[in-house]
Amino acid sequence: MDKKEIDGNSKIEQLKQYRAKNAGGKMTTDAGLKISNDRWSLRAGKRGPRLLQDIHFYKKQTHLNRERIPEKVVHARGFGIHGVFKCTKSMKEYTKAGFLQEPGIETPVFVRFSNFIGNKGSKDTAIDVRGFATKFYTQEGNYDNLALQFPVFVLTDAMKFADFVHAAKQNPVTDVPQATIAHDNAWDYIANNQETAHFIMWLMSGRGRPRSWRMMEGYPINAFRFVNDEGKSTFVRFVWKPLLGVHSLDLEEANIIGGVDPDYHRNDLI
Ligand code: HEM
């Protein structure tokens, strides 16, 4: 595979080809029809009622009504940042992946942190699982890696995922709670599916209330296979260790901060 020279600006360079300027051009509808203005709807006379045949107004309003993208069923509340991954030790013995060959190689990354159960508009500090999705822009193409802040998962068979999510999301009658799993449906599931026990211990510990996304471990949980230049494969597991150490919020702190600044974790990175 072709290897490209990459640095922190590579992504911006790559995007350049898709950028277009249309300053000075005529304003048009979605279908390309020229329009003279985007601010006044048609009326019957100067003070008359608005006219339904104003298709531009009709399109603009219906677009607004329908422009919502439904939020993800899980990990809806997310926040992304750019960064750099620096290889500090050669992994040549286990993998031929270019970005892990030599100490010092820097690879631009984009990371999306998210809460698992919390809805898009819920608070950052709720007791919840955190996830982060890391996209490495390597010389050989994009490499994606997912992690949660616990080393264990809530289930062993993916068939139960939908059941757990239905139980953990807000009660369908009251739509409460919005940000965490504190209701009977969730506890019924937990009590009747004993393989959740280990995961629930982590969730109910301080690890379920990280102080900052910079103070959280990350576990991709699954085992992966590395293949080296000679074709020899090795099973590996990844762990992300925060340079700042692991720190949590007290429950009371998390509740107060969540009220004062629901965007506490994202504001920490802005
Ligand atoms: C039983 C297996 C699992 C199922 C069925 C499942 C399902 C899902 C679904 C449906 C989404 C939302 C995708 C979207 O709308 O874009 C998601 C997102 C995510 N999952 Fe899982 N998941 C599972 C296990 C895991 C595990 C083991 C991890 C951690 C290693 C994980 C980490 C994540 C993360 C970090 C996201 C957010 C991705 C992003 O920010 O783009 N999941 N998962």
Residues whose N, C-alpha, C, O or C-beta is under 5 A from the ligand:
A	BS01	HEM	K72 V73 V74 H75 R112 S114 G131 F132 A133 L146 A147 L148 F153 A158 F161 Y219 P220 I221
